[in-house]
């Protein structure tokens, strides 16, 4: 019996997407000429870091709450 719910699955998916966006932003900024511009790419990077951590933490908390 697995304690993973749809909510924790969605949170983990969000965690993966934001982590990928963060890594992509770092590569774009390090290239010197980001396609979306430095400001937009920097904003994406700045938002993706806390969203990755928060969504992972929330997924773990949801899973822990469903363990019986």
C-alpha positions as CSV (number, residue, x, y, z in Angstrom):
1,X,0.0,0.0,0.0
2,X,1.5,3.3,-1.1
3,X,0.8,6.6,0.7
4,X,1.3,8.7,-2.4
5,X,-1.8,10.7,-3.2
6,X,-2.7,12.8,-6.3
7,X,-1.8,15.9,-4.3
8,X,1.7,14.7,-3.4
9,X,2.2,13.5,-7.0
10,X,1.2,16.9,-8.3
11,X,3.5,18.6,-5.9
12,X,6.4,16.4,-6.9
13,X,5.7,17.1,-10.6
14,X,5.8,20.9,-9.7
15,X,9.0,20.3,-7.9
16,X,10.6,18.6,-11.0
17,X,9.4,21.3,-13.4
18,X,10.6,24.2,-11.2
19,X,14.0,22.4,-10.7
20,X,14.4,22.0,-14.4
21,X,13.5,25.7,-15.0
22,X,16.1,26.7,-12.4
23,X,18.8,24.6,-14.0
24,X,17.9,25.9,-17.5
25,X,18.0,29.5,-16.2
26,X,21.5,29.0,-14.9
27,X,22.6,27.7,-18.2
28,X,20.9,30.5,-20.1
29,X,22.4,33.2,-17.9
30,X,25.9,31.6,-18.1
31,X,25.7,31.6,-21.9
32,X,25.8,35.4,-21.9
33,X,22.8,36.0,-24.1
34,X,19.6,34.4,-22.7
35,X,16.8,34.0,-25.2
36,X,14.2,35.6,-22.9
37,X,16.6,38.3,-21.7
38,X,18.6,38.6,-18.5
39,X,15.8,40.1,-16.4
40,X,13.2,37.5,-17.3
41,X,15.6,34.6,-16.9
42,X,16.8,36.0,-13.6
43,X,13.2,36.2,-12.4
44,X,12.5,32.6,-13.4
45,X,15.6,31.5,-11.5
46,X,14.7,33.5,-8.4
47,X,11.2,32.1,-8.4
48,X,12.2,28.5,-9.2
49,X,14.5,28.1,-6.2
50,X,12.0,28.6,-3.4
51,X,9.2,26.9,-5.3
52,X,11.3,23.8,-5.8
53,X,12.0,23.6,-2.1
54,X,8.5,24.4,-0.9
55,X,6.8,22.0,-3.3
56,X,9.1,19.2,-2.3
57,X,8.6,19.9,1.4
58,X,4.8,20.0,0.9
59,X,4.9,16.7,-1.0
60,X,6.8,15.0,1.8
61,X,4.5,16.5,4.4
62,X,1.4,15.2,2.5
63,X,2.9,11.7,2.2
64,X,3.8,11.6,5.9
65,X,0.3,12.6,6.8
66,X,-1.1,9.7,4.7
67,X,1.1,7.0,6.3
68,X,-1.0,4.8,8.6
